[in-house]
Amino acid sequence: MRLDKFLAQSSIGKRKEVRIYIKEGKVRVNEKVVTVPAINIDEKIDKIEYLNNVVEYSEKVYYMFNKPSGCITAKIDKEHKTVFEFLSEEDKKGMFHVGRLDKDTEGLLLLTNDGDFEHKLMHPENHVCKTYFFWALGSLSNEDIKSLENGVNIIKGRVLTRPAKMKIHDYGLFKDFEDELKKLNINLKNCNQSVVSGYITISEGRKHQVKRMLKAVGCNILYLKRIAIGEVMLDTKLNLGEYRHLTEKELQSLFSI
């Protein structure tokens, strides 16, 4: 195995970061400083040290996590609960999140200790599709839907978003869906306001992208939940805050992207 790959999979850092560490002379192989990231090592036999600490090789782990609203996608935060606080002490060792979900967004989040896996899914050139379910304040005309599917300008002076896929689920007045929406902690003072729900699939990951796309056509997100990454769907048996290992079929699907 390549030295930089070994260090990335052992959670020393992402591939780009560990290459820098190696070139800076911070890594030793069998007591000798090595500065070439591409050298091959035997992870089961060779002694690898980073900053004079022995690096133990860790098996690759992949979790599907159903993120609740109200926690942030980070390892440590002084003010807010993080997604990693839902994992056991043993399960969280060496893990990091694949991409992010906003604090108020629920749903599918992948967690792993495999830097190559994270890089593959998050690299902008791979255009991995992500599907979200939403409730929004406002309405969506056929023209609005067409705009979202063709691409909208969410930053002044910037290029359009990549084409998206849209599917309307329901629409009407808040009072028509009041019971359903209150279960999602959505409350409006004016029960006669228009609301719309649907599914949107995007293939890029700009900050607050779905919220900004809907806002560009006059809608404000009330509830947002990621339900799929690629062809991997959020397991409906997972309650909020629960996680499980990805199945072999799910992994194969993600690795084939």
C-alpha positions as CSV (number, residue, x, y, z in Angstrom):
1,M,0.0,0.0,0.0
2,R,1.2,3.6,-0.7
3,L,2.4,5.4,2.4
4,D,0.1,8.4,1.8
5,K,-2.9,6.1,1.4
6,F,-2.0,4.2,4.6
7,L,-1.9,7.5,6.6
8,A,-5.1,8.8,5.1
9,Q,-6.9,5.5,5.9
10,S,-5.5,5.7,9.4
11,S,-7.1,9.1,9.9
12,I,-3.9,11.1,10.1
13,G,-5.5,13.4,7.5
14,K,-6.8,13.6,4.0
15,R,-4.6,12.4,1.2
16,K,-3.6,15.9,0.2
17,E,-2.7,16.7,3.8
18,V,-0.6,13.6,4.6
19,R,1.4,14.2,1.4
20,I,2.5,17.5,2.9
21,Y,3.3,15.8,6.3
22,I,5.5,13.3,4.5
23,K,7.4,15.9,2.5
24,E,7.9,17.9,5.6
25,G,9.7,14.9,7.2
26,K,7.1,14.2,9.8
27,V,6.8,10.5,8.9
28,R,9.2,7.6,9.6
29,V,9.1,4.1,8.2
30,N,11.0,1.6,10.2
31,E,12.9,4.3,12.1
32,K,13.9,6.2,8.9
33,V,12.4,9.5,7.8
34,V,10.7,9.2,4.4
35,T,9.7,12.1,2.3
36,V,8.2,10.3,-0.8
37,P,4.4,9.9,-0.4
38,A,4.2,7.3,-3.2
39,I,6.5,4.7,-1.6
40,N,5.0,1.3,-0.9
41,I,4.8,-0.1,2.6
42,D,3.5,-3.3,4.2
43,E,0.9,-2.0,6.6
44,K,1.0,-5.3,8.5
45,I,4.7,-5.5,9.0
46,D,6.3,-2.1,8.7
47,K,6.5,0.3,11.6
48,I,5.0,3.7,10.6
49,E,5.4,6.8,12.8
50,Y,3.9,10.2,12.5
51,L,5.4,12.9,14.8
52,N,7.1,10.1,16.7
53,N,3.8,8.3,17.4
54,V,3.2,4.8,16.0
55,V,0.3,4.8,13.5
56,E,-1.9,1.8,13.9
57,Y,-3.7,0.7,10.7
58,S,-7.4,0.8,11.0
59,E,-9.9,-1.2,9.0
60,K,-12.2,0.8,6.7
61,V,-15.6,1.6,8.2
62,Y,-18.6,3.2,6.5
63,Y,-21.7,4.3,8.4
64,M,-25.1,5.6,7.2
65,F,-26.3,8.2,9.8
66,N,-29.8,9.7,10.0
67,K,-28.9,13.2,11.1
68,P,-31.4,15.1,13.3
69,S,-32.0,18.8,13.0
70,G,-30.3,20.9,15.6
71,C,-26.8,19.3,15.6
72,I,-23.9,20.4,13.4
73,T,-21.7,18.4,11.1
74,A,-18.4,18.7,12.9
75,K,-16.2,16.7,15.2
76,I,-16.1,19.2,18.1
77,D,-18.0,22.3,18.9
78,K,-18.2,24.3,22.1
79,E,-21.7,25.5,21.6
80,H,-23.6,22.9,19.7
81,K,-24.1,19.1,19.7
82,T,-22.3,17.4,16.9
83,V,-23.2,14.4,14.8
84,F,-20.3,12.5,16.3
85,E,-21.9,12.7,19.8
86,F,-24.5,10.2,18.6
87,L,-21.7,7.6,18.0
88,S,-20.3,5.3,20.7
89,E,-16.7,6.1,21.8
90,E,-15.5,3.1,20.1
91,D,-17.3,3.7,16.8
92,K,-16.3,7.4,16.5
93,K,-12.5,6.7,16.6
94,G,-10.8,8.0,13.5
95,M,-14.2,8.8,11.8
96,F,-15.0,11.9,9.8
97,H,-18.0,13.1,7.9
98,V,-18.4,12.9,4.1
99,G,-19.7,16.3,3.1
100,R,-22.0,18.3,5.4
101,L,-25.6,19.0,6.2
102,D,-26.8,22.3,7.7
103,K,-27.7,22.4,11.3
104,D,-31.4,22.6,10.6
105,T,-31.3,19.9,7.8
106,E,-32.1,16.3,8.6
107,G,-31.3,13.0,6.8
108,L,-28.6,11.0,5.2
109,L,-25.0,11.6,6.2
110,L,-22.2,9.3,5.5
111,L,-19.4,8.8,8.1
112,T,-16.1,6.9,7.4
113,N,-12.4,6.6,8.1
114,D,-11.6,6.1,4.4
115,G,-10.1,9.3,2.9
116,D,-10.2,7.9,-0.6
117,F,-13.9,7.2,-0.3
118,E,-14.6,10.8,1.0
119,H,-12.5,12.3,-1.8
120,K,-14.3,10.3,-4.5
121,L,-17.8,11.3,-3.3
122,M,-16.9,15.0,-2.6
123,H,-14.7,15.8,-5.6
124,P,-16.6,18.4,-7.7
125,E,-15.7,16.8,-11.0
126,N,-17.6,13.6,-10.0
127,H,-21.0,15.4,-9.8
128,V,-22.4,12.9,-7.3
129,C,-26.2,13.3,-7.2
130,K,-27.9,14.1,-3.9
131,T,-31.7,14.0,-3.4
132,Y,-33.6,16.1,-0.8
133,F,-37.2,16.2,0.3
134,F,-38.5,19.7,1.2
135,W,-41.4,21.7,2.4
136,A,-41.3,25.4,1.4
137,L,-43.3,28.5,1.9
138,G,-44.6,29.7,-1.4
139,S,-45.6,28.0,-4.7
140,L,-43.8,26.6,-7.7
141,S,-45.1,27.3,-11.2
142,N,-44.2,25.2,-14.2
143,E,-41.9,28.0,-15.2
144,D,-40.2,28.0,-11.7
145,I,-39.7,24.2,-12.0
146,K,-38.2,24.6,-15.4
147,S,-35.8,27.3,-14.1
148,L,-34.6,25.0,-11.3
149,E,-34.2,22.1,-13.7
150,N,-32.2,24.2,-16.2
151,G,-30.2,26.1,-13.5
152,V,-30.7,29.2,-11.5
153,N,-28.3,32.0,-10.5
154,I,-27.8,31.9,-6.7
155,I,-24.8,34.2,-6.5
156,K,-24.8,37.6,-8.2
157,G,-22.3,37.5,-11.1
158,R,-21.7,33.8,-10.8
159,V,-22.5,30.9,-13.2
160,L,-25.8,29.1,-13.0
161,T,-26.3,26.0,-10.9
162,R,-26.0,22.7,-12.7
163,P,-29.3,21.3,-14.0
164,A,-31.4,19.7,-11.2
165,K,-34.3,17.3,-11.2
166,M,-37.6,18.3,-9.6
167,K,-40.7,16.4,-8.6
168,I,-43.6,18.1,-6.8
169,H,-45.1,16.1,-4.0
170,D,-47.9,18.3,-2.7
171,Y,-49.1,21.9,-2.6
172,G,-51.8,24.0,-1.2
173,L,-52.5,26.1,2.0
174,F,-50.7,25.5,5.3
175,K,-54.1,24.7,6.9
176,D,-54.5,21.8,4.5
177,F,-51.3,20.1,5.9
178,E,-51.3,21.6,9.4
179,D,-51.2,18.3,11.2
180,E,-48.5,16.8,9.1
181,L,-46.3,19.9,9.2
182,K,-46.6,20.4,13.0
183,K,-45.1,16.9,13.4
184,L,-42.1,18.4,11.6
185,N,-42.1,21.4,14.0
186,I,-43.4,23.7,11.3
187,N,-45.8,26.4,12.5
188,L,-47.1,29.4,10.7
189,K,-49.2,32.2,12.1
190,N,-51.1,32.6,8.9
191,C,-52.8,29.3,8.1
192,N,-53.8,30.6,4.6
193,Q,-50.2,30.9,3.4
194,S,-49.2,28.7,0.4
195,V,-46.8,25.8,0.9
196,V,-45.3,23.3,-1.4
197,S,-43.4,20.0,-0.9
198,G,-41.3,18.1,-3.3
199,Y,-38.0,16.4,-4.2
200,I,-35.0,18.0,-5.7
201,T,-31.8,16.3,-6.9
202,I,-28.6,18.2,-7.4
203,S,-25.1,17.2,-8.5
204,E,-23.0,19.8,-6.8
205,G,-22.5,21.0,-3.3
206,R,-22.5,24.8,-2.9
207,K,-23.2,26.2,0.5
208,H,-26.9,26.2,1.4
209,Q,-27.5,25.3,-2.2
210,V,-31.0,23.9,-2.1
211,K,-32.3,26.7,0.1
212,R,-30.8,29.3,-2.2
213,M,-32.1,27.6,-5.3
214,L,-35.7,27.6,-4.0
215,K,-35.3,31.2,-2.8
216,A,-34.2,32.2,-6.3
217,V,-37.7,31.2,-7.5
218,G,-39.5,32.8,-4.5
219,C,-39.8,30.0,-2.0
220,N,-38.4,29.8,1.5
221,I,-37.5,26.3,2.9
222,L,-39.4,25.3,6.0
223,Y,-38.0,21.7,6.2
224,L,-35.2,20.0,4.4
225,K,-34.2,16.3,4.5
226,R,-31.6,14.5,2.4
227,I,-32.9,11.1,1.4
228,A,-30.4,9.8,-1.1
229,I,-26.7,10.0,-2.2
230,G,-26.3,8.5,-5.6
231,E,-28.6,5.4,-5.6
232,V,-28.2,4.9,-1.8
233,M,-31.4,5.7,0.0
234,L,-31.7,6.7,3.6
235,D,-32.9,3.6,5.5
236,T,-36.4,4.3,6.7
237,K,-35.8,2.0,9.7
238,L,-33.2,4.3,11.1
239,N,-34.7,6.8,13.6
240,L,-33.2,10.3,13.9
241,G,-29.8,10.0,15.5
242,E,-29.3,6.3,14.7
243,Y,-26.6,4.8,12.4
244,R,-25.6,1.5,10.8
245,H,-22.9,0.0,8.6
246,L,-23.4,0.5,4.9
247,T,-24.3,-2.8,3.2
248,E,-22.0,-4.3,0.6
249,K,-24.5,-3.5,-2.1
250,E,-24.6,0.2,-1.0
251,L,-20.8,0.4,-0.9
252,Q,-20.5,-1.1,-4.4
253,S,-23.0,1.5,-5.6
254,L,-21.1,4.4,-4.1
255,F,-17.7,3.1,-5.3
256,S,-18.9,2.7,-8.8
257,I,-19.8,6.4,-9.1
